């Protein structure tokens, strides 16, 4: 057999080892505008889910007063559905055919139909709860009218305090240690009252706006706070102090009590059960509609992006997701400032409108079939394929056993198989149904890649177990363990989101320079160190600014580390897929992430209940350490060096060895 110089066609496995490709000196670069256009579909998805995650818990609490466990079960429906629906619809979009596919491509029909169905249904989610909300509002107003009633308040607060001491009955989360920290006795606690006529306005978040004292709508000068308030026996200052104690020690307990009364009185009634049942049916239909196009929408990025550029492209896709989340944040923040019965209808109506606008932009800017064809031409120009050189050789060896049925063998000077032989190989292998038989038909390389695929998914599952345990319990930890206000906690979360948006682009470049696997390991290490520091170095202090700053700093570092993982793990999964299976592999990726998010909030909460809240971060650190260990054994899925980027010049001996290795594989 005559030796053939193929040094310009061989692609090495690791980063930084890509050999010259026949590109005429051209460089392979990411088309940022095209990637952003493709990301509009993901922006629409994130627009919905950001609103869903924030608003649905409020709606369930407001309308039905559901217990935490039942509310958590409902909120976990999307994660449970994802376990089978995302891989299913990913695979369906891989194998899609018909008139719509011929005209628009494999993914676009799913995106359009799924979005339209979700938009048509989602507004009815809050609409069916309106009557229930009216009843709940009336019940809450009735109870709140007793907050300055001595007999009612003393009776309930005494019962809750005594239950907290004895450990029996419902204490509504009365924290005796927290109360005694301020020097309050039982008598002090049961004497707390709330007078809604007294207001202390300090401006937005206590920083912006003029400070004012109002009683029954009339402004009270600061010098007059010691005077007796009209219609009472207390001074303005005493009422003000009582209101502050109420907000600090009693408000959350009253809210829990109101929820229980609403649930027991209204939700469990015949009309309440019917309302909740209708609500659940419509919510389920919305979640199913959203699940039909998530995998196809995300799989579109690898469809139109060469494999070496997918980490950078995934960073842009995540930026688009952040754009959708920002739109959602603006919608519900503005709407919720007003106390209206139709708030939730307005929010979901605006979200539906935003999704339609993003869909219109997607359809106007994204021509899927054209983009896929352009990507295929670029890949052909740079010698990039969905099968690397070793896989091609393995395919040839499989083909040799079927040559007799074809009637001819590929010529020795044409190592690439003819299309009809490739199709025959695929057809033959597709008939292998037994798992044992299929495994036996696979090469050592394919087995190794399958192991890497499983390890990557397991690593993704574990780091989501760690991160989502923290994110889902963040508000509880910051307000209870660190005694911070909910406003400060939301600011920390918002800053973290902003840092995430800034970090996406450099993280994509890190993968190009270092490789995805090494970049992910760096991110994991940052998260582990930060979580451990939060657990053991952050504690409540007389000066609240100290634990606040330390926690914010460590949390931001951990968040940055896990952004690195988020940007690079999905491209590792799609690196092991082919053009025919990328949607299915996208579904498997989301199956790993969603299953973790369905489990870990409850586990994290149980750890906080069983011990100190800070051990939540130790649990998260352990989860990420397991993710690191799993990633150590991953051998495939890393990014390959972009053709034309720091090309390595081969020695004569290296060229000779490549020829020998190639000839050996062809024999």
Secondary structure, 3 states (H helix, E strand, C coil): CCCCCCCCCCCCCCCCCCCCCCCCCCCCCCCHHHHHHHCHHHHHHHHHHHHHHHHHHHHHHHHHCCCHHHHHHHHCHHHHHHHHHHHHHHHHHHCCCCHHHHHHCCCHHHHHHHHHHHHHHHHHHHHCCHHHHHHHHHHHHHHHCCCCCHHHHHHHHHHHHHHHHHCCCCCCCCCHHHHHHCCCCHHHHHCCCCCCCEEEECCECCCECCCEEEECCEECCHHHCCCECCCCCCEHHHHHHHHHHHHHHHHHHHHHHHHHHHHHHHHCCHHHHHHHHHHHHHHHHHHHHHHHHHHHHHHHHHHCCCHHHHHHHHHHHHHHHHHHHHHHHHHHHHHHCCCCCCHHHHHHHHHHHHHHHHHHHHHHHCCHHHHHHHHHHHHHHHCCCCCCHHHHHHHHHHHHCCHHHHCCCCCCCCCCCCHHHHHHHHHHHHCCCCHHHHHHHCCHHHHHHHHHHHHHHHHHHHHHHHHHHHHHCHHHHHHHHCCCCHHHHHHHHHHHHHHHHHHHHHHHHHHHHHCHHHHHHHHHHHHHHHHHHHHHHCCCCCCHHHHHHHHHHHHHHHHHHHHHHHHHHHHHHHHCCCCCCHHHHHHHHHHHHHHHHHHHHHHHHHHHHHCCCCHHHHHHHHHHHHHHHHHHCCCCCCCCCCCCCCCCCCCHHHHHHHHHHHHHHHC
